[in-house]
Amino acid sequence: MSFQADNDRESFVAVQKNGDGDITAFKTCKGRVLNYEQALNEVQSGAIQGVNAFKGRDGDTYIRGDADGDPSNNLDQLPTF
């Protein structure tokens, strides 16, 4: 994995959710809108800070916020757009 300097890395600032409340897209601090697959690719490449990719029990890979003990900055708590 190649990591860039933190000042070059983007972060997620807002999310879109479907009718079930699942996150389907992300908006970055630079205003880019990424669908889930695009966002996952960028997280895995190290381009997005504050999040990581993990493999769920179902075998699929998902995005989650880095564990910092603060539930207020979880991805589900981000504003919607």
N, C-alpha and C positions, 0 to 999 in steps of 0.2 A: 504494500500500500504506500502511496506517496502522499505525504502530508505537506501542505503549504503552510506558510507562516499564518498565525491566527488573524492578522490584520487583512490578509487576502481571502480568508475563508468566509463564506456566507453563513447566515443562520436563518432559520425559519421564523417568520413573524406572524403568519396567519395560515389557516387551513380551510379547505372545503370539505364538507361531509355529505354523505348520502343520507337517504331517508332513515337508515338504520343507525345513524350516528357514527359510521365508520369514516375515517379520513380517506379522501380520494385524491386530494391535490394539496400542494403547499405553495405559499408565496414566500420568497426570500427577502432579505433585507435590502437587496438591490432591485426589488420589484419584479423579479422573474417569477413566472407561474410554472410549476412543474407538476405533471401528473405523478401518481404514486410510483410508477416504474422508473420514470426519469429521476425522481427524488431519491429512490433507493440506489440507483446507479451512482449518483453524486455522493451520497452518504458513504457508500462502499469505497469510493475513490478517495475519500478524505476531503472533499471540497466543501462539505457542510460541517460546521462546528456545533457542539452541544447535543449531538445525537449519535446513535450507533445503530447498526443492523444486527438483528439476532434471528436465529432460527426457532420458530414456534413448534409446539408439540405436533402440529399438523405437517411439519416438514417445510412449510413455506417460510420465506424470509421477510421480516417486518422491520419498520423503523420505530425506534423509541428514543425518548430523551435520555441523556446521560443521568445516571442516578446521582443526585446531589442532596437528597433529603428534603427538597422543597417542592411539594406537590403543586404549587401555584404556577410553575413553569413547565408542567407536563404538556405534551403536544395537544392533548384533549382540552387543555385550558386556554390555548391560543385563540385569539379572535377569529371569526370566520370572515370570508370575503366572497 
